[in-house]
């Protein structure tokens, strides 16, 4: 599992779902589909209709990957900091039962409001 206390998911920019679909679709349950995908230089975050996948690419070649599944059902609360005038990045902090806080930083062109709507829709059901 990814060590979220020491890992930084920063500068996550929106990418096409196809960027990660080949990697994570073999782990999907029936009816699961990708909603949004974001990528930093090597790592990525994928929001599905069931959970969040945190993908940590390891090693020099990048062939080794660590996948952490973060189910929406374990989210206790979340916080969003939107972009400002000087600070153009947005931050999403999620608190998971049994795991603690997970923090993602998105570039200014990420639709953070859409992310919040998705999470709210799954958490508040």
Long-range contacts (C-beta under 8 A, 24 or more apart in sequence): 1-66, 1-68, 2-54, 2-56, 2-66, 2-68, 4-54, 4-99, 4-100, 4-101, 4-102, 4-103, 5-100, 7-56, 8-103, 8-105, 9-40, 9-43, 9-45, 9-54, 9-103, 9-104, 9-105, 10-40, 10-89, 10-105, 11-40, 11-41, 11-89, 11-105, 11-106, 11-107, 12-38, 12-39, 12-40, 12-44, 12-45, 12-104, 12-105, 12-106, 12-107, 12-110, 13-38, 13-39, 13-40, 13-106, 13-107, 13-109, 13-110, 14-38, 14-107, 14-109, 14-110, 14-111, 15-39, 15-44, 17-46, 19-44, 20-44, 20-46, 20-53, 20-55, 23-55, 23-65, 23-67, 24-48, 24-53, 24-55, 24-67, 27-53, 27-67, 27-69, 35-118, 36-111, 36-114, 36-115, 36-118, 38-104, 38-106, 38-110, 45-104, 47-115, 47-118, 47-119, 49-122, 52-94, 54-102, 70-94, 70-96, 70-99, 70-102, 72-119, 72-122, 72-123, 73-122, 74-98, 74-99, 75-119, 75-122, 75-123, 78-116, 78-119, 78-123, 80-112, 80-115, 80-116, 82-112, 83-108, 83-112, 92-116, 94-119
